[in-house]
Amino acid sequence: MKIDTVGLMSPGDMGQAVAIQIAARGLKVCTALDNRSERSHTLAREAGLTDVGTIARLVAECDIVLSIMNPGAALDFAREAADALRASRRGTLIVDCNAVAPETARTIADLIEGAGGRFLDAGIIGPPPRGKAKTNLYVSGRGAADLEQLAGPQVIVRAISDRVTDASALKMCYAALNKGTQALWLEVLIAAHRLGVAGLLEQELVQSQAERYSWALKQFPQLPPKAYRWVPEMLEISATLGAAGITPTLFEGAADIYRFVARSALGQETPENRDMARDGKDVVRLLAQERSDREG
């Protein structure tokens, strides 16, 4: 399969960065901005994306469409893409790159293939590929190697398997360790503030777990604007573990933590307008105070 035109939904923090890298390969990158937020319009404009208006046109005019969005919206997008496939009668390749459970990926595959399209499963592991940052795009399903045409110095495409849900399974396991660990650190450090032992806990952590403590603090400044997306991601991880015969309840709790962060003042910021001078300790302190304020 030769790829000339790539559709991308949606041009958020990760989507925009990936789109810029794909465009740098000389490919045309389109998006659909009808009924999208002003932020989406701004990010798409900054990336030089071509706005085709509707998802129906995106599916009809592109060789491939990448779904990179809030995982809670992945199924709704797949349904809309399936309707567009039926209307266009094109076999457009739809690639779900979202943090969803293997069972969800299979449901999306059935929707797309049932509408006459082609489907690949993908999982993004790494930061948005801006500056010097690199990210991995793991892809599974028949013909996964087709996506290597999108690869570049900062987007490393790894075709891993013909089994269609392997990329999602890998993403879920990695995200469980990464974002689940962040949820645990954040919850406990907030609790330490509210219990009045934050200083004492920090002294012990610096002595006994300095590297882990430093790692956690480095994650927190970027976390709040992303928390709303991490709520459904934790629930997808919960479903993944439940299907694997492991308790799903641990990540239901992680979803609760991120739900709290998403509703906070810090969670209402965007990656573009957050206070870049705010460090991890500031984030913990502010969240601990906000939670206390809300509880009276």
C-alpha positions in Angstrom: 0.0 0.0 0.0 1.3 3.4 -1.0 0.4 6.3 1.4 0.2 9.8 0.0 -2.5 11.5 2.1 -2.9 11.0 5.8 -6.0 12.0 7.8 -5.6 12.6 11.6 -8.2 13.0 14.3 -7.6 14.9 16.3 -4.9 17.6 16.4 -4.5 17.7 20.1 -1.2 17.7 22.0 0.0 14.3 20.8 -1.9 14.3 17.5 -0.5 17.7 16.4 3.1 16.6 17.2 2.7 13.4 15.2 1.1 15.2 12.3 4.0 17.6 12.1 6.5 14.7 11.9 4.4 13.0 9.2 4.2 16.1 7.2 8.0 16.4 7.4 8.2 13.2 5.5 6.5 15.0 2.5 3.0 13.5 3.0 -0.1 15.6 2.9 -1.8 15.6 6.3 -5.5 16.5 6.7 -7.9 16.8 9.6 -11.6 17.6 10.1 -12.4 20.6 12.2 -16.2 21.0 11.9 -17.6 21.3 15.4 -14.1 21.2 16.9 -12.8 23.6 19.6 -10.9 26.8 19.0 -7.9 25.1 20.5 -8.1 22.3 17.9 -8.4 24.9 15.1 -5.3 26.7 16.5 -3.2 23.6 16.8 -4.2 22.4 13.3 -3.3 25.8 11.9 0.0 25.9 13.6 0.8 22.5 12.2 -0.2 23.5 8.7 -2.9 20.8 8.5 -5.5 20.8 5.7 -9.0 21.1 7.1 -11.5 19.0 5.0 -14.3 19.9 7.3 -16.1 16.6 8.0 -15.0 13.1 9.0 -17.0 11.8 6.0 -14.7 13.8 3.7 -11.6 12.9 5.7 -12.3 9.2 5.2 -13.2 9.7 1.6 -10.2 11.7 0.6 -7.3 10.1 2.6 -5.5 6.9 2.1 -5.2 6.4 5.8 -6.8 7.9 8.9 -5.1 7.9 12.3 -7.3 8.1 15.4 -5.3 9.9 18.1 -7.7 11.2 20.7 -9.2 10.9 24.2 -9.7 7.1 24.5 -13.2 7.8 25.8 -14.1 9.1 22.3 -12.4 6.3 20.3 -15.6 4.1 19.8 -17.8 7.1 18.8 -15.2 8.1 16.2 -15.0 4.5 14.9 -18.8 4.5 14.4 -18.6 7.8 12.5 -15.7 6.5 10.4 -17.7 3.3 9.7 -20.6 5.4 8.4 -18.3 7.4 6.3 -16.7 4.2 4.8 -20.2 2.9 3.8 -21.0 6.2 2.2 -17.8 6.5 0.3 -17.4 2.8 -0.5 -13.7 3.2 -0.1 -11.4 0.8 1.7 -9.7 3.5 3.6 -7.2 2.2 6.3 -8.3 3.3 9.7 -5.7 3.0 12.5 -6.7 3.3 16.1 -3.8 4.7 18.0 -5.6 5.2 21.3 -5.1 3.9 24.8 -7.9 1.3 24.7 -8.3 -2.3 25.9 -7.8 -5.1 23.4 -11.5 -5.9 23.6 -12.2 -2.2 22.6 -9.7 -2.5 19.8 -11.5 -5.6 18.6 -14.8 -3.9 18.7 -13.4 -1.0 16.6 -11.9 -3.5 14.1 -15.2 -5.1 13.7 -16.9 -1.8 13.0 -14.4 -0.7 10.5 -14.0 -4.0 8.6 -17.8 -4.5 8.7 -18.1 -1.2 6.8 -15.6 -2.2 4.1 -12.6 -0.5 5.5 -9.2 -1.8 6.6 -8.1 -1.7 10.2 -4.8 -1.7 12.1 -4.3 -1.5 15.9 -1.6 0.9 17.2 -0.2 2.1 20.5 1.8 5.2 21.1 4.4 4.9 23.9 6.4 8.0 24.5 6.0 11.8 24.7 4.7 14.0 21.9 7.5 14.1 19.3 8.5 17.7 19.7 12.0 19.2 20.1 14.3 16.3 20.5 11.7 14.0 21.9 11.0 10.6 20.2 8.0 8.4 20.4 7.3 4.7 19.5 4.3 3.7 17.4 3.7 0.0 17.9 1.4 -1.5 15.2 -0.3 -4.8 14.9 -2.6 -6.5 12.4 -2.1 -7.8 8.8 0.0 -5.4 6.8 1.2 -3.5 9.9 4.5 -2.8 8.0 2.5 -0.4 5.7 2.8 2.2 8.5 6.5 2.3 8.2 6.0 4.8 5.5 5.1 7.3 8.3 8.3 6.7 10.2 10.9 9.4 10.8 13.7 10.3 13.2 11.2 11.1 15.9 8.3 8.7 15.2 9.6 5.1 15.3 7.2 2.7 13.8 7.4 -0.9 15.1 5.3 -3.5 13.3 5.0 -6.2 16.0 2.4 -8.8 15.1 -0.3 -9.9 12.7 -2.6 -10.3 15.7 -4.8 -7.2 15.6 -5.0 -6.4 19.3 -1.4 -6.9 20.3 -0.5 -3.2 20.1 -3.3 -2.3 22.4 -2.4 -5.0 24.9 1.2 -3.7 25.0 0.1 -0.1 25.4 -2.3 -1.1 28.3 0.5 -3.0 30.2 3.0 -0.2 29.7 0.5 2.6 30.7 -0.6 0.6 33.7 3.0 0.7 35.0 3.7 4.2 34.0 0.5 6.2 34.7 -0.6 3.8 37.5 2.6 4.5 39.3 2.1 8.2 38.9 -1.4 7.9 40.3 -0.1 6.1 43.4 2.7 8.6 44.1 0.3 11.5 43.6 -2.4 10.1 45.9 0.1 9.3 48.7 1.9 12.7 48.5 -1.4 14.6 48.6 -2.5 12.5 51.6 0.8 13.2 53.4 0.1 17.0 53.0 -3.3 16.6 54.4 -2.1 14.5 57.3 0.6 17.0 58.1 3.6 14.7 57.5 4.7 15.8 54.0 8.1 17.1 55.3 8.8 14.0 57.3 7.9 11.8 54.4 10.1 13.7 52.0 13.0 13.3 54.3 12.5 9.6 54.4 12.0 9.4 50.6 15.2 11.4 49.9 17.1 8.9 52.1 15.6 5.7 50.9 14.0 6.2 47.5 15.5 9.4 46.1 15.5 8.2 42.4 11.9 7.1 42.5 10.8 10.2 44.3 12.7 12.5 41.8 11.1 10.6 38.9 7.6 11.1 40.3 8.1 14.8 40.9 9.3 15.3 37.4 6.0 13.8 36.0 3.6 16.0 37.9 4.0 19.4 36.2 2.7 18.0 32.9 0.1 15.7 34.4 -3.0 17.9 35.3 -3.9 19.1 31.8 -3.8 15.4 30.6 -5.8 14.0 33.5 -9.2 14.1 31.8 -7.9 11.8 29.1 -6.3 9.5 31.7 -9.6 8.8 33.4 -11.0 6.7 30.5 -7.5 5.3 29.9 -7.4 3.9 33.5 -10.9 2.4 32.9 -9.6 0.7 29.7 -6.6 -0.7 31.7 -9.1 -1.9 34.3 -11.1 -3.8 31.6 -7.8 -5.2 30.2 -6.7 -6.6 33.5 -10.2 -7.9 34.2 -10.2 -9.8 30.9 -6.8 -11.2 31.8 -8.2 -12.6 35.0 -6.6 -10.0 37.3 -8.5 -7.7 39.6 -9.8 -4.6 37.8 -10.3 -2.5 40.9 -6.8 -1.1 41.3 -7.2 1.0 38.2 -10.7 2.0 39.0 -9.1 3.8 41.9 -6.4 5.3 39.6 -9.3 6.6 37.5 -10.7 8.3 40.7 -7.4 10.1 41.3 -7.2 11.4 37.8 -10.9 12.4 37.9 -10.1 14.6 40.9 -7.2 16.2 39.1 -9.2 16.8 36.0 -11.8 18.7 38.0 -9.3 20.8 39.8 -8.1 24.3 38.7 -4.9 22.8 37.5 -6.8 20.3 35.4 -8.6 23.0 33.6 -5.4 24.3 32.1 -4.1 23.1 28.7 -0.6 21.9 27.9 0.0 25.3 26.1 -1.2 27.6 28.9 0.0 25.8 32.1 2.5 27.5 34.3 5.9 26.3 33.1 7.6 27.5 36.3 5.4 25.2 38.5 7.4 22.2 39.7 6.2 18.8 41.0 6.1 19.9 44.7 3.9 22.9 43.7 1.5 20.6 41.9 1.1 18.3 45.0 0.7 21.3 47.3 -1.9 23.0 45.2 -3.9 19.8 44.6 -3.8 19.0 48.4 -5.1 22.4 49.2 -7.8 22.3 46.6 -9.1 19.0 47.8 -9.2 20.3 51.3 -11.0 23.4 50.2 -13.6 21.4 48.3 -14.2 19.1 51.3 -14.7 22.2 53.5 
